[in-house]
């Protein structure tokens, strides 16, 4: 699907569908929407007066033009209240509108540049948000479905963004190019997370990472079991011991500032390609969703893809420790003691607390290789925010606040949870340095506190993204299945740090 910007007058362009917009509470549209309204004999104004169009966010109203203008159909997209208008609204509008047009069987449509004509939003910001919303909103994962040859294939070929002010076109196009890169990288991560576990094994996940790195110009190395044993990755290998699938440790390198090796950050993501719970096996309810327990590892791989294209001036190390967690005959047991790469001993209190174990060795690797900042992500515990936000915790307040700020701008929300030293009592072991659970209370914090033990002196933050990794319905640019979060947060954070 192609998305591009041109200068012109939308009332004169022939198209199967034209998308305009309206703020809530507006009774007489102005600007481009007003010009379309005039061409339609004030039909939009009349529909507003009748209460059929309100401008509420998420509202889409179809108006047939009946030959009054070159566009065959006009779709009025509600933007909500003007004081709450942000790039996130633009993303949501583009996702909803693009899927709506596709359902009509239309292969191309024209839209105005949402936000570019509104004070306070730069054209590049609008363009990026429009491309992100459209590309993410049109995502599908249908590779295993047989298609009825008699059913028409509904795909969009082109979205044409029309802006009257020709001076804004270069900025719109630059924003759209960036937004497309980011959105396609999100979809790259979504593809991996939506795959069944019999397809996306640790080996397949590593193969996809290597192909992406070759195509993107990144350095990539994949460690196998013997190399992990040599490095002392006892925590990762303990999780892998119950599976017939060999573990893989994916290492990706982007060198955006090679003259300053200390200008760096490591991104680490949990890559459990299927989580049965191990000996502490999960119940059968919804266990199928555990194919996506590698979503954070996929997000790191997706983020590295975007970072390679955007070329920020900073060095980035991307790590994804990948394995299954299965209850095979050689599986780790409760009360086992294993030793992480850092040398720290760990008592296995619960084999279903495996994500923090693989992250322990990932962080240990990052520290050994000079990471000054580390951000890890995992679907570890689920947090009490529903699907609206993920948890963030860390040892450096500036890093945590950056994540919250850039995440909000990118459309991925975080809420900071405390890491008081009192919580360390929960992971204290009688026979080892620490244990891998902290009891029922404050489970997300206990998990983060465990991971913290392996961050060394690096500035560190942890994202618990279990609550936002999947969605059960289409909404805006989110499509049922895996969301690809936190790809956009990782990319925005890296860019923000590169700016200083």
Phi, psi and omega in degrees: 000130182258142175227126182213164183243142174222158173271140179169186180247115186296338181285350183250002186263127177282127182201150176295332181209142179233128179254123173241182184221170182204132173281150177296134178095348179282128180256338179228097185300147175239190177058216182296321179295322177296323179294320177293318178302316179296319180296332180267015179067035179065032179295323180293317177301318180294320179293327175295314180297327180281352181084005181280332175242124182243341183082006178297145181300132180094347181283135175230126182236126181267130177234121176279132186277338177053041174082004182283343176208164184299329176292135181284325181223150172238133176245121180263117183259125178286135179258355184080199183284137185298327182287348179251014183285127181218171174302332178297323176297318179299316178301313182297315180299314182293322177295311180296312184295320182294318177293323179299313180296319179299321179296334178287350182084012180274138184262347177209151175212162179248144177218155171281164180278094182302121176093334185293336180262007183256132182305133175101343178247119180288153181300321180296322179294316177299313180300317179297314181296322180295315180294317179300312182297317182291311185293319178287323182291333180271001181301139173224155173227086186239018189297338182259003179266135174281132182266133175291117183298340180273349180271128181296139179279120185257104177222146175273134177264327188206142168239124181251117180265120184251127180233129182294324183276105183298334182294340181272350186299313180302320179291320177300316182293321178296317178297319180294322179297317178294315180299323179295316178302312182295314182295320178294329177288324172299314180294328175299316177292320178301318180303314180295316184292330181276348180295146172292154186291338177286345175263306182272076172281170174305323179295316179294321179298318178293321179298318180293322177297318180294319177298316179300317182295320177299316181290331185262354180081023178264151171281139180217135175226141178239120179273137175259178186307313181301321179291323176296320178296319179297324179278351179080032181279065185291334180288312177297316182292330177295318178295321183286346191294338182268002185248146174283344180277130179291142178285158177224143177240109187268128180237118180240138183234127170243124181250087181270348179215065188298335179286345180232079185299338180281348176278083190214166172210145173250133175250125183237134181224134179297129183237054179276104188286341165202134182240099176280346187098347182072213179302322173278066192294145180287163171288163182291338182299120175063016179298333179302332180291347181287357169297337183264018181286001175259012186300324181288324174296319176297323180295322176296316180296316177298318179297319179297326176299313180292319181299319179299324181281325185276337172058054174290155183272079180194153179264132185233128174253120179252125185235133176223101176281119191240131175194167166268159172242098188235159183264043180294175185297337180259012186296152173297152183241155168303137181085357171295157174237127179236165182237127180283170180302329180289346184099351181286136179270145186229127171273130179277104179273328181209124183288348178274001173258058189268334184298319180293334178290315180290327176292330178302315180286329176295314179294321178299320178296315181299317180297315181297332181259024167083021179292125177275330177231142177225130170236123178246157178220145178200151172273074191271308191226340192080142184234162188278039183244013185061217178262015187268336184204159173251166178267146173229138176218156180184174181263347181238115186294325178297318180295317179299314181293326175298316181299315179298317184291310183288329177296316178299317180294327181277349181095016179236112188269147177224149175233129183283134174245154187283155173232053179297146183298338178303331183291342181294336178303327183293333181256013178287135180249150177281338186236353180225179181296317178210167171241165192267009170224164181231027181085179185286325182285141175054047184299320180295321181289319178299318178298315179296320181297323176298311181298323180305328183300344186248008182274352180058224180266005181291150169291127193224144172218149182236133177248119174263103191252017183302325185285344185240002186287334181230157172222148183259011180205161174280132178202120181059233180267001175271135183241142183312130184121212182277145190269340186082005176284143008253049180306311186293328176294314179303312183296314181295323179294315179299315178297320180295317178294325180295330178284345178104000000 
